[in-house]
Amino acid sequence: MRSHSVRPFLCTALLLLGATAGLRAALPPMGLLPAAITDPDMARADYIEQCAGCHGVNGSTAPAALPELRGRVGWFLCTPDARAYLLRLPNVAHSRIKDNQQLADMMNYVVFGLGGASAPPAAAPFTADEVARERQHALSTTTLSAERARQVDAAIRICNAPASLRLLYPGQKG
């Protein structure tokens, strides 16, 4: 009788282990992250808890009408205004993560981990001081889509970002 009661627990544990392994495989390798991240595992966990529900665990949202992060969000580091825009987004600026270094770490995970090669090679990681300064100016008086379009146009014009950045995700139908 006892072996039958252990079996469901064992099956559940094995499923969770498999799900964890699958999740780890879908996430960017930690080697792409800047050394400035104080706790890379926490940064990844914060992203999953705070952002992945909308932007996807691996930063891919297609075909949802949300900006895809994977391989694209790094372009926002190419101008000071676009960089500030990322930190001023309402869900970032008003994040439940109150510690500015922890939020900087999560955003560095987003732009360097999920953004991958789209982040300019010389781009500096976000700092706690920068997060503290920019989150005080959360976007609230402009539509997010209009502000995103403005920042994307600047990245295309100034930094040679691909025109496909205007789409919410690669392959989007107009």
Residue pairs with C-beta under 8 A, 6 or more apart in sequence:
23 57
26 57
26 58
27 44
27 57
27 58
27 113
28 58
28 113
28 114
28 116
30 40
30 113
32 112
32 113
32 116
33 40
33 43
33 108
33 109
33 112
33 113
34 108
34 112
34 125
36 104
36 105
36 108
36 125
36 127
37 43
37 105
37 108
37 109
37 125
38 101
38 102
38 105
39 102
39 105
40 105
40 109
42 102
42 105
43 102
43 105
43 106
43 108
43 109
43 113
44 109
44 113
46 97
46 102
46 103
46 105
46 106
46 109
47 106
47 109
47 110
47 114
48 57
50 91
50 95
50 96
50 97
50 106
51 91
51 106
51 110
54 61
54 64
54 66
55 61
55 66
55 67
55 68
55 69
56 68
56 69
56 70
58 70
58 114
59 68
59 69
59 70
59 71
59 73
59 110
59 114
59 115
60 68
60 69
60 70
60 169
61 67
61 68
61 69
61 168
61 169
62 68
62 169
62 170
62 171
62 172
63 169
63 172
64 169
65 168
66 168
66 169
67 73
67 148
67 168
67 169
68 168
68 169
68 170
69 110
69 114
69 115
70 114
70 115
70 116
71 114
71 115
71 116
71 117
71 118
72 115
72 118
72 165
72 170
73 86
73 110
73 111
73 114
73 115
73 118
74 111
74 112
74 115
74 116
74 117
74 118
74 119
74 120
74 123
75 82
75 115
75 118
75 119
75 152
75 155
75 159
75 161
75 165
76 82
76 83
76 85
76 86
76 111
76 151
76 155
77 83
77 111
77 115
77 119
77 120
77 123
78 120
78 123
78 155
78 158
78 159
78 161
79 151
79 154
79 155
79 158
79 159
81 151
81 154
82 151
82 154
82 155
84 134
84 137
85 139
85 147
85 148
85 151
86 92
86 107
86 110
86 111
87 93
87 107
87 126
87 130
87 131
87 134
87 135
88 134
88 135
88 137
88 138
88 139
89 138
89 139
89 144
90 138
90 139
90 140
90 144
92 103
92 107
92 135
93 134
93 135
93 136
93 137
93 138
93 139
94 135
94 138
95 103
95 135
97 103
97 106
99 128
100 128
100 129
100 131
100 132
100 135
101 128
101 131
103 128
103 131
103 135
104 125
104 126
104 127
104 128
104 130
104 131
107 126
107 131
108 125
108 126
111 119
111 123
111 126
112 119
112 123
112 125
118 161
120 159
139 147
149 166
152 161
152 165
152 166
153 166
155 161
155 165
156 162
156 163
156 165
156 166
164 170
